[in-house]
Amino acid sequence: VLTGDGAWLLVANAGSDEVSLFAVEPSGLRLAGRVASGGSDPTSVATHGDLVYVLNNGTPSVNGFRLDGGALAPVEGSERALSAEADPAQIAFNPDGSTLVVTERGTNSISTFSVGENGLAEGPATIPSSGATPYGFDFANGSVIVTEAFGGEVGKAAASSYALEGARLAPVSASVADTRSEVCWAATTRDGRFVYVTNFGDGTISSYALGDGGSLELLEPVAAATRLGEAGVRDEAITADGRFLYAIDADAQRVFGWTIGEDGSLEPVGEFEGVPATVAGLAAS
């Protein structure tokens, strides 16, 4: 994940139980340091201002850090445990940094934490997910849009929306199907009108429209594809100017790109080789 100013990139290293910090420089990335994640098998990182939280999957928990002077320092007393069977997928701050959201695939639930000025997270407040296997999510206009993989069942991929009120979630649109399989990540446009979700099972990206109050409506089951009918598409990201969507297809070892139309349609701009088969995440500036 990139920091808000685009100056730093944070990467979770599940194999070594660490988080790496890279400086983003004109010539490329420079490794600035590594720190222990505070648990095992870290899978996701969230950042807001100088505050960083890491999601550990092996020992289900969240742990806080401060980014200062090009180094990460643990926030004392910041570890918060999740349920032992959580199998958490993603952590992220809401846009104003007051709330952390975590999806728990193993318990079919979503947890939220309120975040104080001291950087400590309080909670969690946990609700059942509208659909099974909540996975990736993104924010838009006071709403949270969460994908649901339904255990990878063929044709069962869906997404739900929730209103974020304080640090608590309230369901709005429940399990709106995209008719595809093995949905993973979600990305909302900068104006909050559209949501794109990646369907690992068949290499497609589905599009949704966001209405008043966070209502969710499927636009196109197949708005775009990396390799239609072939598994492999994983993470995605929208550029800071809101003009382009990019997604990685690890099996194809490529990054694919599209322009985002005013009506939410996606037009291909190209595909780019040189991505290792082990790639798991993507960030765009």
N, C-alpha and C positions, 0 to 999 in steps of 0.2 A: 504494500500500500504506500502511496505517496503522501507526504505531509501536505497540508493545505497550501503552503507557499511553493511546493514543488521542489524544495531544496534537498529533501532527504527521501530515501526509499527504505522501507522496512520489510524484511523478509523472514518468514517463519521457517526454521530448519527442523523438520520433524525427526530426522534421523539422529541429530546431535543434541536435541532438546535445547536449542539456542535460537536467538533472534539476531539477525545480521542487520547492521546499519550501513547504508551506502550514501555517500555524498553524490548528488547529481551535478555534474560539471559539464562545461561545454564539450570536453573531449570524451565524455562518457561517464561511467560509474566508477567511484573509488570506494573501496571497502574502508569504512571508518572504525569499525569495531564489531565485536560480538559479545552478547551477554547470555547467561542462562535464563531460560524462559520462566523459571519458577515452578515448573512441573515437567511432565513428559509428553512427547509427541505434540508440540505446538502446531496448530493448523491454520490460525487466522490472527491478524493483527489489526487493531483499530487505533486511529490517531485523531486528536483534536487539539490544536495549539501545541503546547509542549507536553501534553499528556498522552501516554501510550498505554494501551491495554492489550495483553496477549491471551489468547484462548488456547488452553491445553486440553488435548483430547484424551491422552493416555491416563492422566490423573485429572479428571474433569474439573476445571477451575479457570478463573480469570485472575491475572496478575498485572499490577500497574507499574509503570515506569515514567520517569521524567526525561525528556530529551533536552539536554543543556550542554552547550559548547561542543557539539559534535559527539556526545557520549550519552548512553542510556544508564540511568541509575534507578534501582528499584524504589518504589514508594513503600515505605515501611507500613506494615499492617494492611496492605491492599489485597491480599489473596482472598478470594471468595470461592467457596466450593460449589460445584453443581452436583446433581444427583449422580450416583455411581454409574448408572446405566444411561447417562445423557447422550453419549456419542455426539458431542456438539460439532456443528459444521462451520458457523460464521459468527464473528463478533463485529459490531460497528457502533460508532457514536451516531446519535441523531444530529441534524445539522447544527444545532446550537450547543452541542456538547454536554447537555444536561442529563442525558440518558444513554445507557449502553443496552443493546439488544443482542441476545444470543439465541440461535436456533438449536434445538435438541432433537436430533433424529431418533435416538434410541427410546425416548419417552414420548414422542409425538407432542412436544410442547415448546413454548417460546418463553424465555425469561427476560425480564428487564431489571436494570439496576439504575437507581438515581445516583448522580455523581455530584459530590460536593466540591466547593472551591479548594478544599485541601487535597483533591484528587482521589479521595476514597469513594468506592462504590458501595451503596447500601441496597440490600435486598438479598436474594432476588424475589420479584413478584412474578409468579409463573402461571400461565394459562394454557389450556389445551389448544393445540393447533387445530384449525378448521379442517385440515386434511392430514393424512399420514405422511410421515417422513419430511417434515419441514427442513428446508435446505438453505438456499441463498436468499438474500433480501436486499432491498434498497428503500430509500425514503423519497417522499414527494408530498409537499403541501400538507404537512402534518399527518401523513399516512405512512404506513409501512407495508410494502408489497413483498410477500413471502412465497417462494416456490415450494411445491409439494411433489415429491418423487413417488409416493405410494409404493415404497419398497422396490421400485424398479419395474413394476408391472407394465406390460406392453400397453400403450395407448391410454395410460392413466395419469399422465403428467398434468399438473394444474398449478394455479396460483391463487392466493387469497389476499385480501387487503384488510388492514386494521387501522383504526384511528388511534394515534398515540396521544393520550391525555395525561399530562404530567409524565409520570414514569410507568403508566399502565396502558395496556392494549385493550381495545374493544373491537370485536369483529365487525366488518362492514360487508364485504362480498366474500362468500365462502366457496372455496374450491371451484374456481372457474376453469374448466378443462381446456387444455390446448390440443388434445387428441394425440399428442406425441408420447415419447417414452424417455424415462430417466432424466427428468429436468434437473438442472443444477443451479445456475446463477441468474440473478436479475440485475438489470441496469435501467434506471429511469432517465428520461431526457431532462435537460437543464430547466425546461419550462414546466416540468411535471405533468405533461399531457400524455406521454406514452411510456410503456415499459416493454423491455425486450428480455426474453428468457431463453437460455440455451438448453437444448434437448440433446444430451450426450448420446442417447440410444440410436438416433438416426441422422445426426449431423445437422440438425435444423435449429433455427431461431424463430420463436413465435413472438408476435406483437400483441400488446393489449393497449386499450385506451383507458385513461383514468378520468373519471367524471367528478362532479361536485361531491364533496364529502368523502372522497376516496373510493367511490364505486368503480368496479373493475369490469371491463368488457373485452372479450377476445376480438381482435381485429383480423389477424391472419395467422392460421396455424403454422404456415410456412412463409414467413416474411423474408427469410434468407436461408442459405445453407452453405456450409463449408464443403462437404461432400455428401450430397443428398443420398440418404439411405445407408450411410456408413457411419459407424460410431466413432467418436473422437473429439467433438467440440466440447470445450471445457469453459474456462473463465472468459469474461468479456469486460470491456470498459468503454466509456464514452469520453471523448476528449473534452478538455476544459471549456473550449468554445462551443461545445454542443453540436458540432457539425458532423462528426464521424463516430462510428461504432467499430470497435475491433474485437475479434475473438480469436482464441488459440485453438488449433486442432492438433493435439499432441501426436496422435497416430499418423497424421500427415506431415508432422514436423513443420507446420506453417502457421503464420498469422494471416487472417483474412480481414479485409476492411470494407466498409460500406459508408456512403453518405446517407444522412438522415433527412428525409424530405419533410416539408411542412405538414403533410398528412400522415406522417409516421412511417411512410414506406422506406425501404432500404434499397439502395442501388450499389452494386459492387464497384469498388475502386481498385481492387487487385488483391493478390496473395503474395506473401513474402516468405521465402525459404530460410533455412538456417536455424530453426528452433529445435532444441534437443527433445528427444522422445520423453524425457523425464519432466518436462515443463508442467507446472501446475497452476500458476497464477499469472495475472496480467494487470498492469497499471498503465494509465494513459494520462498525459499532461496536455 
